[in-house]
Amino acid sequence: MRQWPIKILLVHPKAEFMKDRKLTIAADCALAVHKDIVEKFGSEPLVIGCPMLEDPKRVFEKLRLILRESEAEEIDIYTMEVPCCHAIHLMVEKANEERVEIGKEGIKLNKYIVRVSGNVEEYTGKVDKEMVSAEIKAHRGG
């Protein structure tokens, strides 16, 4: 493991490993489902979080600080396909917009969703039937 801690709420925005040119932000579950995200541990900073299990306001505030302090030129964002997980995309997008508003250059965001099957797709911002079905199964035990 290249760094510790990895949880969004525990990472210090000015930590040495956060000064890299590339950063990955992922949902906790995406880390467990998609092995390529795990492989990033050895090569670039990776932070993870969950908008369902952690206070979304605190997660957003920490992401805002991370993006303000970041020297990253590019961020990969991986979330699960369930609609509740899309909040991470929205939080990073908003934090990036605020970064621009304070006079810093915006960071290139590469956005992906990880299907429960393990397949990875570009994030479009649209919720499809598979996403709703995955959410129902996950949160209703179906």
DSSP file (Angstrom, degrees, kcal/mol; ACC not computed):
  #  RESIDUE AA STRUCTURE BP1 BP2  ACC     N-H-->O    O-->H-N    N-H-->O    O-->H-N    TCO  KAPPA ALPHA  PHI   PSI    X-CA   Y-CA   Z-CA
    1    1 A M              0   0    0      0, 0.0    41,-0.1     0, 0.0    40,-0.1   0.000 360.0 360.0 360.0 132.3    0.0    0.0    0.0
    2    2 A R        +     0   0    0     39,-0.8     2,-0.3    42,-0.1    40,-0.1   0.761 360.0  15.6 -80.5 -27.7    1.4    3.4   -1.0
    3    3 A Q        -     0   0    0     38,-0.1    -1,-0.1    41,-0.1     3,-0.1  -0.917  66.7-127.3-144.1 164.2   -0.5    5.5    1.5
    4    4 A W  S    S+     0   0    0     -2,-0.3     2,-0.1     1,-0.2     0, 0.0  -0.873  77.4  37.2-158.8 139.1   -2.6    5.5    4.6
    5    5 A P        +     0   0    0      0, 0.0    -1,-0.2     0, 0.0     7,-0.1   0.583  55.8 175.9 -79.8 174.5   -5.2    6.6    5.4
    6    6 A I        +     0   0    0     -2,-0.1    42,-2.7    41,-0.1     2,-0.2   0.555  45.3 105.0-117.9 -15.8   -7.5    6.1    2.4
    7    7 A K  B >> S-a   48   0A   0     40,-0.2     4,-1.7     1,-0.1     3,-1.5  -0.487  71.8-131.4 -71.2 135.1  -10.9    7.2    3.8
    8    8 A I  T 34 S+     0   0    0     40,-3.0     3,-0.3     1,-0.3    -1,-0.1   0.890 107.1  51.9 -50.8 -45.4  -11.9   10.6    2.5
    9    9 A L  T 34 S+     0   0    0     39,-0.3    -1,-0.3     1,-0.2    40,-0.1   0.679 113.5  43.9 -71.1 -16.1  -12.8   11.8    6.0
   10   10 A L  T <4 S+     0   0    0     -3,-1.5    -1,-0.2     2,-0.1    -2,-0.2   0.671  89.0  99.7-100.8 -20.2   -9.4   10.8    7.4
   11   11 A V     <  -     0   0    0     -4,-1.7    55,-0.1    -3,-0.3    -5,-0.1  -0.462  70.0-132.7 -72.8 134.6   -7.0   12.0    4.6
   12   12 A H    >   -     0   0    0     -2,-0.2     3,-2.3     1,-0.1     6,-0.2  -0.774  12.8-137.0 -84.7 127.1   -5.3   15.3    5.2
   13   13 A P  T 3  S+     0   0    0      0, 0.0    -1,-0.1     0, 0.0    -2,-0.0   0.731 103.7  47.6 -57.3 -23.1   -5.6   17.5    2.1
   14   14 A K  T 3  S+     0   0    0     56,-0.1     5,-0.1     3,-0.0    52,-0.0   0.239  80.1 136.0-103.4  13.7   -2.0   18.6    2.4
   15   15 A A    X   -     0   0    0     -3,-2.3     3,-1.6     1,-0.1     4,-0.2  -0.289  66.5-116.6 -60.0 146.8   -0.6   15.1    2.9
   16   16 A E  G >  S+     0   0    0      1,-0.3     3,-1.8     2,-0.2    -1,-0.1   0.878 114.2  55.3 -54.3 -43.0    2.5   14.4    0.8
   17   17 A F  G >  S+     0   0    0      1,-0.3     3,-0.8     2,-0.1    -1,-0.3   0.688  97.2  66.1 -68.2 -15.3    0.9   11.7   -1.2
   18   18 A M  G <  S+     0   0    0     -3,-1.6    53,-0.7     1,-0.2    54,-0.3   0.450  82.9  77.3 -83.4   0.9   -1.9   14.1   -2.2
   19   19 A K  G <   +     0   0    0     -3,-1.8    -1,-0.2    -4,-0.2    -2,-0.1   0.414  68.7 115.7 -90.5   2.0    0.5   16.2   -4.2
   20   20 A D  S <  S-     0   0    0     -3,-0.8    51,-0.3     2,-0.1    24,-0.1  -0.185  76.0-118.9 -66.6 164.8    0.6   13.8   -7.1
   21   21 A R  S    S+     0   0    0     51,-0.2    52,-3.0    52,-0.1    53,-1.4   0.592  97.0  47.2 -81.7 -12.7   -0.7   14.8  -10.5
   22   22 A K  E     -b   74   0A   0     50,-0.2     2,-0.3    51,-0.2    53,-0.2  -0.988  63.9-179.4-133.7 143.4   -3.4   12.1  -10.6
   23   23 A L  E     -b   75   0A   0     51,-1.8    53,-2.4    -2,-0.4     2,-0.5  -0.985  14.9-148.7-139.0 144.6   -5.9   11.1   -7.9
   24   24 A T  E     -bc  76  46A   0     21,-2.1    23,-2.5    -2,-0.3     2,-0.5  -0.976   8.9-170.7-116.7 132.5   -8.6    8.5   -7.7
   25   25 A I  E     +bc  77  47A   0     51,-3.0    53,-2.2    -2,-0.5     2,-0.3  -0.989  19.0 171.6-118.5 125.5  -11.7    9.0   -5.7
   26   26 A A  E     -bc  78  48A   0     21,-2.5    23,-1.6    -2,-0.5    53,-0.2  -0.948  36.7-108.5-137.6 154.0  -13.9    5.9   -5.3
   27   27 A A  E  >  - c   0  49A   0     51,-2.3     4,-1.4    -2,-0.3     3,-0.3  -0.545  38.3-116.5 -72.5 145.6  -16.9    4.7   -3.5
   28   28 A D  H >> S+     0   0    0     21,-1.8     4,-0.9     1,-0.2     3,-0.6   0.913 114.9  48.2 -49.3 -49.9  -16.1    2.1   -0.8
   29   29 A C  H 3> S+     0   0    0      1,-0.2     4,-1.6     2,-0.2     3,-0.4   0.826 102.7  61.6 -65.8 -33.4  -18.0   -0.7   -2.6
   30   30 A A  H 3> S+     0   0    0     -3,-0.3     4,-2.4     1,-0.2    -1,-0.2   0.857  99.0  57.9 -61.9 -33.7  -16.4    0.1   -6.0
   31   31 A L  H << S+     0   0    0     -4,-1.4     7,-0.3    -3,-0.6    -1,-0.2   0.866 108.7  45.2 -62.6 -37.1  -13.1   -0.8   -4.4
   32   32 A A  H  < S+     0   0    0     -4,-0.9    -1,-0.2    -3,-0.4    -2,-0.2   0.777 118.3  41.8 -78.1 -27.5  -14.4   -4.2   -3.5
   33   33 A V  H  < S+     0   0    0     -4,-1.6     2,-0.6     1,-0.2    -2,-0.2   0.788 109.9  53.6 -92.6 -30.6  -16.1   -4.9   -6.9
   34   34 A H    >X  -     0   0    0     -4,-2.4     3,-1.4    -5,-0.2     4,-0.9  -0.889  61.1-164.8-117.3 106.7  -13.5   -3.6   -9.4
   35   35 A K  H 3> S+     0   0    0     -2,-0.6     4,-1.7     1,-0.3    -1,-0.1   0.752  84.1  68.0 -62.6 -27.0  -10.0   -5.0   -9.0
   36   36 A D  H 3> S+     0   0    0      1,-0.2     4,-0.6     2,-0.2    -1,-0.3   0.817  96.2  55.6 -64.3 -28.7   -8.3   -2.3  -11.2
   37   37 A I  H X4 S+     0   0    0     -3,-1.4     3,-1.1    -7,-0.2     4,-0.4   0.917 104.9  52.3 -67.8 -41.8   -9.1    0.3   -8.6
   38   38 A V  H >< S+     0   0    0     -4,-0.9     3,-1.7    -7,-0.3     4,-0.3   0.878 102.5  59.8 -60.1 -38.2   -7.3   -1.8   -6.0
   39   39 A E  H >< S+     0   0    0     -4,-1.7     3,-1.0     1,-0.3     4,-0.3   0.727  90.5  70.4 -65.0 -21.0   -4.2   -1.9   -8.3
   40   40 A K  G XX S+     0   0    0     -3,-1.1     4,-2.6    -4,-0.6     3,-1.4   0.718  77.2  83.2 -67.7 -20.0   -4.1    1.9   -8.2
   41   41 A F  G <4 S+     0   0    0     -3,-1.7   -39,-0.8    -4,-0.4    -1,-0.2   0.855  91.5  47.4 -51.8 -37.2   -2.9    1.6   -4.6
   42   42 A G  G <4 S+     0   0    0     -3,-1.0    -1,-0.3    -4,-0.3    -2,-0.2   0.657 122.1  30.7 -81.1 -14.8    0.6    1.1   -5.7
   43   43 A S  T <4 S+     0   0    0     -3,-1.4    -2,-0.2    -4,-0.3    -1,-0.1   0.668 118.5  15.2-122.0 -20.8    0.8    3.9   -8.3
   44   44 A E  S  < S-     0   0    0     -4,-2.6    -1,-0.3   -24,-0.1   -42,-0.1  -0.991  83.6 -80.7-153.1 158.4   -1.4    6.8   -7.3
   45   45 A P        -     0   0    0      0, 0.0   -21,-2.1     0, 0.0     2,-0.4  -0.335  44.7-171.0 -61.3 140.7   -3.2    8.3   -4.4
   46   46 A L  E     - c   0  24A   0    -23,-0.2     2,-0.4    -5,-0.1   -21,-0.2  -0.995   8.0-177.1-137.9 127.5   -6.6    6.8   -3.8
   47   47 A V  E     - c   0  25A   0    -23,-2.5   -21,-2.5    -2,-0.4     2,-0.3  -0.970   7.9-165.9-124.9 144.6   -9.3    8.0   -1.4
   48   48 A I  E     +ac   7  26A   0    -42,-2.7   -40,-3.0    -2,-0.4   -39,-0.3  -0.899  13.8 154.4-129.6 156.3  -12.6    6.2   -0.7
   49   49 A G  E     - c   0  27A   0    -23,-1.6   -21,-1.8    -2,-0.3   -20,-0.2  -0.973  30.6-128.9-166.0 174.8  -15.9    7.1    0.9
   50   50 A C     >  -     0   0    0     -2,-0.3     4,-1.7   -23,-0.2     9,-0.1  -0.963   1.8-159.0-140.3 119.0  -19.6    6.4    1.1
   51   51 A P  T  4 S+     0   0    0      0, 0.0    -1,-0.1     0, 0.0     6,-0.1   0.631  96.2  51.3 -72.2 -11.3  -22.4    9.0    0.9
   52   52 A M  T  4 S+     0   0    0      3,-0.1    33,-0.0     1,-0.1    -2,-0.0   0.826 117.4  33.7 -90.0 -35.7  -24.8    6.6    2.5
   53   53 A L  T  4 S+     0   0    0      2,-0.1     2,-0.3     3,-0.0    -1,-0.1   0.612 116.4  54.3 -98.8 -14.0  -22.8    5.6    5.6
   54   54 A E  S  < S-     0   0    0     -4,-1.7    -5,-0.0     2,-0.0     3,-0.0  -0.852 101.4 -86.5-119.2 156.2  -20.9    8.8    6.2
   55   55 A D     >  -     0   0    0     -2,-0.3     4,-2.4     1,-0.2     3,-0.4  -0.460  35.4-149.1 -62.1 113.1  -22.3   12.3    6.7
   56   56 A P  H  > S+     0   0    0      0, 0.0     4,-2.6     0, 0.0     5,-0.2   0.834  95.3  55.1 -57.4 -34.2  -22.6   13.7    3.2
   57   57 A K  H  > S+     0   0    0      2,-0.2     4,-2.5     1,-0.2     5,-0.2   0.921 110.1  45.3 -64.9 -42.6  -21.9   17.3    4.4
   58   58 A R  H  > S+     0   0    0     -3,-0.4     4,-2.3     2,-0.2    -1,-0.2   0.896 112.6  51.1 -67.2 -40.1  -18.6   16.2    6.0
   59   59 A V  H  X S+     0   0    0     -4,-2.4     4,-2.5     2,-0.2    -2,-0.2   0.935 112.1  47.0 -62.3 -45.5  -17.6   14.2    2.9
   60   60 A F  H  X S+     0   0    0     -4,-2.6     4,-2.8     1,-0.2    -2,-0.2   0.929 110.7  51.6 -63.3 -44.1  -18.3   17.2    0.6
   61   61 A E  H  X S+     0   0    0     -4,-2.5     4,-2.1     1,-0.2    -1,-0.2   0.904 111.7  47.1 -59.4 -41.2  -16.4   19.6    2.9
   62   62 A K  H  X S+     0   0    0     -4,-2.3     4,-2.7     2,-0.2    -1,-0.2   0.911 111.8  49.8 -68.4 -41.0  -13.4   17.3    2.9
   63   63 A L  H  X S+     0   0    0     -4,-2.5     4,-2.7     2,-0.2     5,-0.2   0.889 108.7  54.0 -63.0 -37.3  -13.6   16.8   -0.9
   64   64 A R  H  X S+     0   0    0     -4,-2.8     4,-2.1     2,-0.2    -2,-0.2   0.933 111.3  44.8 -60.8 -46.0  -13.8   20.6   -1.2
   65   65 A L  H  X S+     0   0    0     -4,-2.1     4,-2.1     2,-0.2     5,-0.2   0.910 112.2  52.2 -64.5 -42.7  -10.6   21.0    0.8
   66   66 A I  H  X S+     0   0    0     -4,-2.7     4,-1.7     1,-0.2    -2,-0.2   0.935 112.3  44.7 -60.4 -47.0   -8.8   18.2   -1.1
   67   67 A L  H  < S+     0   0    0     -4,-2.7    -1,-0.2     1,-0.2    -2,-0.2   0.855 111.7  53.0 -69.2 -33.8   -9.6   19.8   -4.4
   68   68 A R  H  < S+     0   0    0     -4,-2.1    -1,-0.2    -5,-0.2    -2,-0.2   0.892 119.0  35.2 -65.5 -38.2   -8.6   23.3   -3.2
   69   69 A E  H  < S+     0   0    0     -4,-2.1    -2,-0.2    -5,-0.2    -1,-0.2   0.653  96.0 112.8 -88.7 -17.5   -5.2   22.0   -2.0
   70   70 A S     <  -     0   0    0     -4,-1.7   -51,-0.1    -5,-0.2   -49,-0.1  -0.199  48.6-165.4 -65.5 144.9   -4.7   19.4   -4.8
   71   71 A E        +     0   0    0    -53,-0.7    -1,-0.1   -51,-0.3   -52,-0.1   0.228  50.6 131.9-102.5   7.8   -2.0   19.7   -7.4
   72   72 A A        -     0   0    0    -54,-0.3   -50,-0.2     1,-0.1   -51,-0.2  -0.294  42.1-169.1 -63.2 142.2   -3.8   17.0   -9.4
   73   73 A E  S    S+     0   0    0    -52,-3.0    35,-1.8     1,-0.3     2,-0.3   0.533  77.4  28.5-101.2 -14.7   -4.3   17.6  -13.0
   74   74 A E  E     -bd  22 108A   0    -53,-1.4   -51,-1.8    33,-0.2     2,-0.4  -0.995  61.7-167.1-151.0 138.6   -6.7   14.7  -13.4
   75   75 A I  E     -bd  23 109A   0     33,-2.7    35,-3.1    -2,-0.3     2,-0.5  -0.996  10.0-153.0-129.7 128.6   -9.0   12.8  -11.1
   76   76 A D  E     -bd  24 110A   0    -53,-2.4   -51,-3.0    -2,-0.4     2,-0.5  -0.866  14.6-163.0 -94.8 132.2  -10.6    9.4  -11.8
   77   77 A I  E     -bd  25 111A   0     33,-3.0    35,-2.7    -2,-0.5     2,-0.5  -0.976   7.7-176.5-120.2 125.0  -14.0    9.0  -10.0
   78   78 A Y  E     +bd  26 112A   0    -53,-2.2   -51,-2.3    -2,-0.5     2,-0.3  -0.982   9.1 165.3-122.3 124.2  -15.5    5.5   -9.6
   79   79 A T  E     - d   0 113A   0     33,-1.6    35,-3.2    -2,-0.5     7,-0.1  -0.906  39.1-100.6-129.2 162.9  -18.9    4.9   -8.0
   80   80 A M  E     - d   0 114A   0     -2,-0.3    35,-0.2    33,-0.2     5,-0.1  -0.329  38.0-108.9 -73.8 166.0  -21.2    2.0   -7.9
   81   81 A E  S    S+     0   0    0     33,-1.4    54,-0.1    32,-0.1    34,-0.1   0.654  84.6 110.0 -73.9 -14.9  -24.2    2.0  -10.2
   82   82 A V  S >> S-     0   0    0      1,-0.1     3,-1.7    52,-0.1     4,-0.6  -0.387  76.4-125.0 -65.9 137.2  -26.7    2.6   -7.4
   83   83 A P  G >4 S+     0   0    0      0, 0.0     3,-1.2     0, 0.0     4,-0.3   0.807 106.8  62.2 -54.3 -34.2  -28.2    6.1   -7.6
   84   84 A C  G >4 S+     0   0    0      1,-0.3     3,-1.0     2,-0.2     4,-0.1   0.817  98.3  58.6 -62.7 -27.7  -27.3    6.9   -4.0
   85   85 A C  G X4 S+     0   0    0     -3,-1.7     3,-1.8     1,-0.2     4,-0.5   0.687  83.9  80.3 -74.7 -19.5  -23.6    6.6   -4.9
   86   86 A H  G <X S+     0   0    0     -3,-1.2     4,-2.0    -4,-0.6     3,-0.5   0.697  71.7  82.3 -62.6 -17.5  -23.9    9.2   -7.6
   87   87 A A  H <> S+     0   0    0     -3,-1.0     4,-2.8    -4,-0.3    -1,-0.3   0.836  82.8  60.9 -56.9 -32.3  -23.6   11.8   -4.9
   88   88 A I  H <> S+     0   0    0     -3,-1.8     4,-2.4     2,-0.2    -1,-0.2   0.926 104.1  48.4 -62.9 -42.7  -19.8   11.3   -5.0
   89   89 A H  H  > S+     0   0    0     -3,-0.5     4,-2.6    -4,-0.5    -2,-0.2   0.940 113.1  47.8 -59.5 -46.6  -19.8   12.5   -8.6
   90   90 A L  H  X S+     0   0    0     -4,-2.0     4,-2.4     1,-0.2    -2,-0.2   0.890 111.3  50.7 -63.5 -39.9  -21.9   15.5   -7.8
   91   91 A M  H  X S+     0   0    0     -4,-2.8     4,-2.6     2,-0.2    -1,-0.2   0.924 112.5  45.3 -64.2 -45.0  -19.7   16.4   -4.8
   92   92 A V  H  X S+     0   0    0     -4,-2.4     4,-2.3     2,-0.2    -2,-0.2   0.910 113.0  51.1 -67.5 -41.2  -16.5   16.3   -6.8
   93   93 A E  H  X S+     0   0    0     -4,-2.6     4,-2.2    -5,-0.2    -2,-0.2   0.934 112.7  46.0 -59.8 -45.8  -18.0   18.3   -9.7
   94   94 A K  H  X S+     0   0    0     -4,-2.4     4,-2.4     1,-0.2    -2,-0.2   0.917 112.2  50.2 -64.0 -44.5  -19.2   20.9   -7.2
   95   95 A A  H  X S+     0   0    0     -4,-2.6     4,-1.7     1,-0.2    -1,-0.2   0.867 110.6  50.7 -62.4 -35.8  -15.9   21.1   -5.4
   96   96 A N  H  X S+     0   0    0     -4,-2.3     4,-1.7     2,-0.2    -1,-0.2   0.898 108.8  50.9 -68.7 -40.5  -14.1   21.4   -8.8
   97   97 A E  H  X S+     0   0    0     -4,-2.2     4,-2.1     1,-0.2    -2,-0.2   0.911 110.4  49.6 -61.4 -42.4  -16.5   24.3   -9.8
   98   98 A E  H  X S+     0   0    0     -4,-2.4     4,-1.3     1,-0.2    -1,-0.2   0.842 105.3  57.8 -66.9 -32.7  -15.7   26.0   -6.5
   99   99 A R  H  <>S+     0   0    0     -4,-1.7     5,-2.0     1,-0.2     3,-0.3   0.913 108.3  46.4 -60.5 -42.9  -12.0   25.6   -7.2
  100  100 A V  H ><5S+     0   0    0     -4,-1.7     3,-2.0     1,-0.2    -2,-0.2   0.889 106.3  59.4 -66.3 -40.0  -12.4   27.5  -10.4
  101  101 A E  H 3<5S+     0   0    0     -4,-2.1    -1,-0.2     1,-0.3    -2,-0.2   0.785 102.4  53.1 -61.5 -27.5  -14.4   30.2   -8.7
  102  102 A I  T 3<5S-     0   0    0     -4,-1.3    -1,-0.3    -3,-0.3    -2,-0.2   0.332 128.5 -96.5 -92.0   9.3  -11.5   30.9   -6.3
  103  103 A G  T < 5S+     0   0    0     -3,-2.0     2,-0.2     1,-0.3    -3,-0.2   0.534  83.0 126.1  95.8   6.8   -9.2   31.4   -9.3
  104  104 A K      < -     0   0    0     -5,-2.0    -1,-0.3    -6,-0.2     2,-0.2  -0.638  67.2 -97.5 -94.5 157.5   -7.5   28.0   -9.6
  105  105 A E        -     0   0    0     -2,-0.2    -1,-0.1     1,-0.1    -5,-0.0  -0.489  43.0-110.1 -71.6 140.1   -7.5   25.9  -12.7
  106  106 A G        -     0   0    0     -2,-0.2     2,-0.4     1,-0.1    -1,-0.1  -0.311  28.9-122.7 -66.8 154.3  -10.2   23.2  -13.0
  107  107 A I        -     0   0    0    -11,-0.0     2,-0.3   -33,-0.0   -33,-0.2  -0.822  24.5-111.2-100.6 137.7   -9.1   19.6  -12.7
  108  108 A K  E     -d   74   0A   0    -35,-1.8   -33,-2.7    -2,-0.4     2,-0.5  -0.537  34.8-153.3 -67.1 125.5  -10.0   17.1  -15.5
  109  109 A L  E     -d   75   0A   0     -2,-0.3     2,-0.6   -35,-0.2   -33,-0.2  -0.914  11.9-166.0-108.4 123.5  -12.5   14.7  -14.1
  110  110 A N  E     -d   76   0A   0    -35,-3.1   -33,-3.0    -2,-0.5     2,-0.5  -0.942  18.9-161.4-105.5 113.6  -12.8   11.2  -15.6
  111  111 A K  E     +d   77   0A   0     -2,-0.6    12,-2.5   -35,-0.2     2,-0.3  -0.839  15.3 167.3-111.4 131.3  -16.1    9.8  -14.3
  112  112 A Y  E     -dE  78 122A   0    -35,-2.7   -33,-1.6    -2,-0.5     2,-0.4  -0.944  23.6-147.4-136.3 154.7  -17.1    6.1  -14.2
  113  113 A I  E     -dE  79 121A   0      8,-2.7     8,-2.4    -2,-0.3     2,-0.6  -0.961  14.4-144.0-118.2 145.8  -19.7    3.8  -12.7
  114  114 A V  E     -dE  80 120A   0    -35,-3.2   -33,-1.4    -2,-0.4     6,-0.2  -0.939  16.6-141.0-107.6 119.6  -19.0    0.3  -11.6
  115  115 A R    >   -     0   0    0      4,-3.4     3,-2.4    -2,-0.6    16,-0.0  -0.418  26.0-111.5 -73.9 156.3  -21.8   -2.2  -12.3
  116  116 A V  T 3  S+     0   0    0      1,-0.3    -1,-0.1     2,-0.1   -36,-0.0   0.814 120.6  62.9 -57.0 -29.9  -22.5   -4.8   -9.6
  117  117 A S  T 3  S-     0   0    0      2,-0.1    -1,-0.3     1,-0.1     3,-0.1   0.653 122.0-108.8 -68.3 -15.8  -21.3   -7.3  -12.3
  118  118 A G  S <  S+     0   0    0     -3,-2.4    -2,-0.1     1,-0.4     2,-0.1   0.226  75.2 135.7 102.7 -12.7  -17.9   -5.6  -12.2
  119  119 A N        -     0   0    0     -5,-0.1    -4,-3.4   -85,-0.0     2,-0.4  -0.412  45.2-143.3 -68.0 145.6  -18.2   -3.9  -15.6
  120  120 A V  E     +E  114   0A   0     -6,-0.2     2,-0.3    -3,-0.1    -6,-0.2  -0.931  22.0 174.6-114.6 135.6  -17.1   -0.3  -15.7
  121  121 A E  E     -E  113   0A   0     -8,-2.4    -8,-2.7    -2,-0.4     2,-0.1  -0.919  39.8 -90.2-133.1 158.8  -18.8    2.4  -17.9
  122  122 A E  E     -E  112   0A   0     -2,-0.3     2,-0.5   -10,-0.2   -10,-0.3  -0.464  47.0-114.2 -64.9 141.8  -18.5    6.1  -18.3
  123  123 A Y        +     0   0    0    -12,-2.5   -12,-0.2     1,-0.1    -1,-0.1  -0.687  35.4 176.9 -80.1 125.2  -20.7    8.0  -16.0
  124  124 A T        -     0   0    0     -2,-0.5    -1,-0.1     2,-0.3     3,-0.1   0.580  44.2-118.6-104.2 -14.1  -23.4    9.9  -17.9
  125  125 A G  S    S+     0   0    0      1,-0.3     2,-0.4     0, 0.0    -2,-0.1   0.406  78.1 116.5  88.5  -2.5  -25.3   11.3  -15.0
  126  126 A K        -     0   0    0      0, 0.0     2,-0.5     0, 0.0    -1,-0.3  -0.810  61.4-136.0-103.5 141.6  -28.4    9.4  -16.0
  127  127 A V        -     0   0    0     -2,-0.4     2,-0.2    -3,-0.1   -45,-0.1  -0.834  25.8-168.5 -94.9 126.3  -30.1    6.8  -13.9
  128  128 A D     >  -     0   0    0     -2,-0.5     4,-1.8     1,-0.0     3,-0.4  -0.564  38.0 -95.8-109.0 176.4  -31.2    3.7  -15.8
  129  129 A K  H  > S+     0   0    0      1,-0.2     4,-2.6     2,-0.2     5,-0.2   0.858 122.2  56.1 -61.5 -37.7  -33.4    0.7  -15.0
  130  130 A E  H  > S+     0   0    0      1,-0.2     4,-2.4     2,-0.2    -1,-0.2   0.880 106.6  51.1 -61.6 -37.7  -30.4   -1.5  -14.0
  131  131 A M  H  > S+     0   0    0     -3,-0.4     4,-2.2     2,-0.2    -1,-0.2   0.913 111.0  46.8 -66.7 -43.0  -29.3    1.2  -11.5
  132  132 A V  H  X S+     0   0    0     -4,-1.8     4,-2.5     2,-0.2    -2,-0.2   0.918 112.5  50.5 -64.9 -43.1  -32.7    1.3   -9.9
  133  133 A S  H  X S+     0   0    0     -4,-2.6     4,-2.5     1,-0.2    -2,-0.2   0.906 110.1  49.6 -61.2 -42.4  -32.9   -2.5   -9.7
  134  134 A A  H  X S+     0   0    0     -4,-2.4     4,-2.5     2,-0.2    -1,-0.2   0.895 110.5  51.0 -63.7 -39.7  -29.5   -2.6   -8.1
  135  135 A E  H  X S+     0   0    0     -4,-2.2     4,-2.6     2,-0.2     5,-0.3   0.928 110.3  48.7 -63.5 -45.6  -30.6    0.0   -5.5
  136  136 A I  H  X S+     0   0    0     -4,-2.5     4,-1.9     1,-0.2     6,-0.8   0.932 113.7  46.9 -60.4 -46.1  -33.7   -2.0   -4.7
  137  137 A K  H  X S+     0   0    0     -4,-2.5     4,-0.8     5,-0.2    -1,-0.2   0.911 115.3  46.2 -62.6 -42.1  -31.8   -5.2   -4.3
  138  138 A A  H  < S+     0   0    0     -4,-2.5    -2,-0.2    -5,-0.2    -1,-0.2   0.901 122.9  31.1 -68.2 -42.4  -29.1   -3.5   -2.1
  139  139 A H  H  < S+     0   0    0     -4,-2.6    -1,-0.2    -5,-0.2    -2,-0.2   0.542 125.8  39.4-101.6  -7.5  -31.3   -1.6    0.2
  140  140 A R  H  < S-     0   0    0     -4,-1.9    -3,-0.2    -5,-0.3    -2,-0.2   0.340 103.9-116.9-119.8   4.1  -34.4   -3.8    0.4
  141  141 A G     <        0   0    0     -4,-0.8    -4,-0.2    -5,-0.2    -3,-0.2   0.707 360.0 360.0  72.4  18.5  -32.7   -7.2    0.5
  142  142 A G              0   0    0     -6,-0.8    -5,-0.2    -5,-0.2    -4,-0.1   0.454 360.0 360.0 -89.5 360.0  -34.3   -8.2   -2.8
